[in-house]
Amino acid sequence: MQHPSGPAPSTANRREALHRLAAFAAASPVAFGQKAEPSPDAMVNVFDLEQVMKSRVNKTAYDYVTGGGWDEFTLRRNRSQFERILFRPRFFREVSNVDLSTSLLGLKLPMPIFVAPTGVHGQVHPQGEIATVKGAAALGALMGISTNSSFPLDKIAAAAARAPLWFQLYTGPDLDGTREKVERAVDLGCKAIAVTVDAPYAAPRERDQRNQIDNTPERQAGARRRNLGEASGSQGLATRFQASLNWKFLRDLVAYAKVPVLVKGILTPEDAVLSIENGAAGVIVSNHGGRYLDGAVSTIEVLPEIVDAIGARGAVLIDGGFRRGTDILKALAIGARGVFVGRPPLWGLGAFGEAGVAKVLEILKKELAWAMALSGHASLSTIDRSLIRFDRP
Ligand SMILES: Cc1cc2nc3c(=O)[nH]c(=O)nc-3n(C[C@H](O)[C@H](O)[C@H](O)COP(=O)(O)O)c2cc1C
């Protein structure tokens, strides 16, 4: 019998066709309801990497990275306040080449997007900070290394391949030991010290409490307790050594550091000015990603008053909720010299290791260039507050 669309396939051909179909189905992730293995190239925005990371790490690690203090009000506000800032794009301004390069405290940098210091990367990937720093180095991005890193600083510095590093300092009770830690970081090539001031007591993170975070490798190793000098303190709270410090600590640190010192965790113009008056080269406007005092202001909403208070006396940097190139552009327009991202590189790390960190930074870099081009800015030097307006609350 003649096949309607031509000669009927022979049995051998039919068998071959069926065989080919079976092979295709086995290789195809979408056929027969199998889910596609995600790849870095398939990631469209940084939230995509969060979803992949969530599927690849355990709940304790995901909650530790993602969570915030108490009701997570400040965590949400860090994001929501970007919506109050709107762009005033300008046109016919020759944006065929967009240049993101910048300089900061003596460093030439390819872009104003930096990796924030975050602790214990080993919780989300076995290569921890080694993979993170390689991913950051692929784009020449500045990376802050936490006092609480999973890997020793010399190993991280060796993997950085000349990419710029800063060291984030938590002080322990041993002030001489703290000084040695700073001097070692500088010897290993860290170009600045960022001293974190917003965590004088342990964090009120209920997700971690429910997950009994004390069982994490970080706690088992005792690393945080040792580094932070944690003890049972006032009102039965887990206090840290830095709870007993004041501005004199900053003056002493500036005197021996030999590199610029920045104060991380600043949320008011008063403390920004005190930081500069006590010798800091700049401040990082930060609420620790909403992980400590819940109800604290979001960072983008206080940025204008802090930039105005410091003026040309120091560099103002910022972090907290930056997930889009447009968010970064808003901070640059207000006067920040650069933006740190905390969770997104950890999402990238947990999702795909080194390649995921690089992907996150690539996405943000591309989005920033895109937003600049769409708003009429070919380089950072033309960006100022005329680019934005604030919506009424
Ligand atoms: C998992 C995690 C660990 C962190 N560890 C540190 C730390 O060791 N030292 C520090 O100064 N800040 C730490 N931070 C705060 C970040 O440096 C940064 O301020 C914050 O993540 C920025 O907000 P974002 O995550 O919304 O980008 C941590 C943040 C996260 C999410």
The ligand as a MOL file (V3000), in Angstrom:
LIG
                    3D

  0  0  0     0  0            999 V3000
M  V30 BEGIN CTAB
M  V30 COUNTS 31 33 0 0 0
M  V30 BEGIN ATOM
M  V30 1 C 26.0520 35.3160 54.0260 0
M  V30 2 C 26.5850 36.6740 54.3520 0
M  V30 3 C 27.7300 36.7750 55.1210 0
M  V30 4 C 28.2550 38.0360 55.4140 0
M  V30 5 N 29.4170 38.1220 56.1230 0
M  V30 6 C 29.9690 39.3320 56.3500 0
M  V30 7 C 31.2270 39.4360 56.9880 0
M  V30 8 O 31.8610 38.4420 57.3340 0
M  V30 9 N 31.7120 40.6890 57.2080 0
M  V30 10 C 31.0470 41.8210 56.8050 0
M  V30 11 O 31.5180 42.9280 57.0410 0
M  V30 12 N 29.8620 41.7410 56.1700 0
M  V30 13 C 29.3230 40.5360 55.9210 0
M  V30 14 N 28.1350 40.4590 55.2450 0
M  V30 15 C 27.5030 41.6920 54.7400 0
M  V30 16 C 27.9960 42.0360 53.3370 0
M  V30 17 O 29.3240 42.4760 53.3560 0
M  V30 18 C 27.1490 43.1610 52.7040 0
M  V30 19 O 27.1200 44.2490 53.5900 0
M  V30 20 C 25.7290 42.7400 52.3790 0
M  V30 21 O 25.6630 41.3860 51.9970 0
M  V30 22 C 25.1850 43.6190 51.2440 0
M  V30 23 O 23.8670 43.3350 50.9730 0
M  V30 24 P 23.3680 42.3620 49.7840 0
M  V30 25 O 23.6330 40.9680 50.2520 0
M  V30 26 O 21.9090 42.6670 49.7360 0
M  V30 27 O 24.1150 42.7170 48.5430 0
M  V30 28 C 27.5910 39.2070 54.9570 0
M  V30 29 C 26.4440 39.0880 54.1740 0
M  V30 30 C 25.9530 37.8410 53.8600 0
M  V30 31 C 24.7260 37.7540 52.9800 0
M  V30 END ATOM
M  V30 BEGIN BOND
M  V30 1 1 1 2
M  V30 2 1 2 3
M  V30 3 2 2 30
M  V30 4 2 3 4
M  V30 5 1 4 5
M  V30 6 1 4 28
M  V30 7 2 5 6
M  V30 8 1 6 7
M  V30 9 1 6 13
M  V30 10 2 7 8
M  V30 11 1 7 9
M  V30 12 1 9 10
M  V30 13 2 10 11
M  V30 14 1 10 12
M  V30 15 2 12 13
M  V30 16 1 13 14
M  V30 17 1 14 15
M  V30 18 1 14 28
M  V30 19 1 15 16
M  V30 20 1 16 17
M  V30 21 1 16 18
M  V30 22 1 18 19
M  V30 23 1 18 20
M  V30 24 1 20 21
M  V30 25 1 20 22
M  V30 26 1 22 23
M  V30 27 1 23 24
M  V30 28 2 24 25
M  V30 29 1 24 26
M  V30 30 1 24 27
M  V30 31 2 28 29
M  V30 32 1 29 30
M  V30 33 1 30 31
M  V30 END BOND
M  V30 END CTAB
M  END
